[in-house]
Amino acid sequence: MSEIELFAIAFGLSMDAFAAAVCKGLCLRKMQYGYALAIGLFFGGFQALMPFIGYTLGAQFKDLLTPVDHWIIFALICMIGINMILESQKEGKEIYEKFSLKNITALSLATSIDAFAVGITFSFLQADILRSIAVIGLVTFVLSFFGVVIGNMFGVRFKAKAEIAGGIILIIIGTKILLEHLGV
């Protein structure tokens, strides 16, 4: 997997966390950079942990699934992308107002479920998992940190567009992987 593909995947995966971070920034009356740092660390940490777990589990079933792995990769990544696009169109999404550790942990987990599925695909692609999770975690950290800042400054204007962009990027990557495997 090339560096550009890895960064594109990391960017696409981080869009849910970015959108949630923007919502968190909306709830702040005054910008608190320590809070933005904590959100970045939680979201980035979970986004790095979940692909590792998915990779570990995917590796257990690799021999059984290798003949159809390209279809699984395509389906998982495209479903995640389509779901992100559909979620961006829903009206009245909840803005998370609580700043408790329990709330931030739950939100971090919820925004990183798609990264678990990507981790499974990484095991089929024999990706360098340590490099992959480092890039995903770092990109998510940076975007989440700035998401809180942007949310505090600009509001919810960009939330749907960020989710749509992330979804489209994931669908393109899934399609590219399928076409490469099929020799197209």
Secondary structure, 3 states (H helix, E strand, C coil): CCHHHHHHHHHHHHHHHHHHHHHHHHCCCCCCHHHHHHHHHHHHHHHHHHHHHHHHHHHHCHHHHHHHHHHHHHHHHHHHHHHHHHHHCCCCCCCCCCCCHHHHHHHHHHCCHHHHHHHHHHHHHCCCHHHHHHHHHHHHHHHHHHHHHHHHHHHHHHHHHHHHHHHHHHHHHHHHHHHHHHCC
